[in-house]
Amino acid sequence: MNRNENKHVIKEVYPGSIAEELEIEPGDILLSINHEKIGDIFDYRYLIKDEYIEVLIRKANGEEWELEIEKGYDDDLGLEFDNGLMSDYRSCSNQCIFCFIDQMPPGMRETLYFKDDDSRLSFLQGNYITMTNMKDQDIDRIIRMQLAPINISVQTTNPELRCKMLHNRFAGEKLKYLKKLYDGRVEMNGQIVCCKNVNDGPELERSIRDLSQYLPFLRSVSVVPAGITKYREGLFPIELYTKEEAGEIIDLIESHQQEYYDRYGLHFIHASDEWYITAGRDFPTEERYDGYIQLENGVGMMRMFIDEFGEALKEAVHSDDYHRLRESVRRTLTIATGKLTYPTICDFASRMMEAFPGLTIHVYWIRNDFFGETITVSGLITGQDLIRQLKERQCQGEDLGAVLQIPSNMLRMGEAVFLDDLTAADVERELGMKLVAVDSGGKEFVEALLNPAYRMERDNENFVYIKAYDRKEEE
C-alpha cells in the first residue's frame, strides 16, 4: 500500500497500555495494521483483534517503525486518535418533515446544524440512522464485523410514505436492509417518530406488525412524538398530540406487548415517557421495559428515576444516620426542571421535605422561550431562559436559597455549558447561587438534596458530581 495514505494521528496513549510499552507517543501516525488500509475506527478495531498483529507507525522525526505485537485476542492497544471516527462524518441526505435541526433558530454554534446519518455513530454513540446513505457493502461490513447494536430510524414500513416523510426517493427501498441485517443476525433497535395524522393510526399498526418479523434480532422499537419548536415557518405542518390521542397511541402499543413477550421474552414495542405524561397515565412497571433497552431515547427514564428515588429515600430514612441528618439538614434551595417532569419533581420535593423538615425546596419549571413553549423537556432549556425566569422570581422577593439544582442534561455532555453557550459560571454570577447539576438517577437526586457540598469535576471527558467535597481541601 502507499505509505502516505490513510494517516491517523495519535492523540493519546493510555498509561500502562501496550502502546505505551512499545514507546508509541502522541503525535505519532498510524499508517497500517497487518499491511492493510485503515479506513475508519471500525477497520482499526477489527484489525487489532488478532493475537498477532503488525503495526506500522511513523514517528515525529519521520522514522517508520514496524512493530510486531503478540497480545490477547480482545486486548486493546491503548490508543486514541485526533479524529475519533478516523474518517469524515457522513451527513444526512434526507429532509425529514419532523427534523429538529430544521427547527433551530439562526445564530447558534455551527456544529448544532450538522445533520449526521452515520452508521458508525449508531454503534459508537447510539445515534439513530435512516440507512438512506448506505450501500450493500456498508451492510455487508456491519454483518461481517458484527457491529451491534445498530439503531435505525424507521418511521414507517410503508415504502411510499417513508419516501414522503424523509423527502428521499430511496428511503423506501432501503427498508430491505432490515431483512439483510436480520439474516446476518445483527442486533438492532428501531425508532418511530410519530407525526400526527401521518404515520400513526393504521400506519403505526402496520409498522409494528411488519417490524415484529425481525424479532428477536430487532430487540426493541420505540415510538416517540415529533418535537415541535416555534421555528417551523415554511415547514410541513405538524400538530401536537392531545391527551386523548396520546392515550390512543399508548393503547395501540400496549395491545401488542404481551403477545411479543410470550413469544420472544421481549415486550419489543415501547411508548416513550412523553406519551404517558401527555396522557396523564402512570408509567409502566420496570419489567415492561426489558432492561431499559431504549433508556437514552426517553423510554423508561421516568420509571427508573421514580423507582431509584423511592429506594434512595427509603434507604436514607432507615439508615443509622437518619436522625442526625433530620436534625442537621437546614437549607433552602431551588430545583429547575422542564415542564414535562415538573409534577414528578414536585412530588419528590414534597416527600423529601416531609422526611427532612429542615429542607425547603422550591421547584420551578422553566418555560422554553428559546425554542417555544411546545418544547417541554429539560435537556433543551437554555441558560438565558433559566437566568431570566429565576431572576424575575428573585426580583419579586422570592427566596430561592443559595443552591440551584438542575438535571445534568441541561449541560453539554462533558462540559459546564448550556445549549446557547452560556456557562454554569454565567448562571452562578447572574443569580448569585451555586449551580449543582445532577445526573438523572434517583439516588444522586436524593444525595444532592441532603449534601450541600456538591461540585462538578472533570473525570476523563465527562463531568461527574461529587458529594463528599470540602472547600477547605481546595484552599
Secondary structure, 3 states (H helix, E strand, C coil): CCCCCCCEEEEEECCCCHHHHCCCCCCCEEEEECCECCCCHHHHHHHCCCCEEEEEEECCCCCEEEEEEECCCCCCCCEEECCCCCCCCCECCCCCCCCCHHHCCCCCCHHHHCCECCHHHHHHHCCCECCCCCCHHHHHHHHHHCCCCEEEECCCCCHHHHHHHHCCCCCCHHHHHHHHHHHCCCCEEEEEEECCCCCCCHHHHHHHHHHHCCCCCEEEEEEEECCCCCCCCCCCCCCCCCHHHHHHHHHHHHHHHHHHHHHHCCCCEEECHHHHHHHCCCCCCHHHHCCCCCHHHCCCHHHHHHHHHHHHHHHHHCCCCHHHHHHHCCEEEEEEECCCCHHHHHHHHHHHHHHCCCEEEEEEECCCCCCCCCCCCHHHCCHHHHHHHHHHHHHCCCCCCCEEEEEHHHECCCCCEECCCCEHHHHHHHHCCEEEEECCCHHHHHHHHHCCCCEEEEECCEEEEECCCCHHHHC
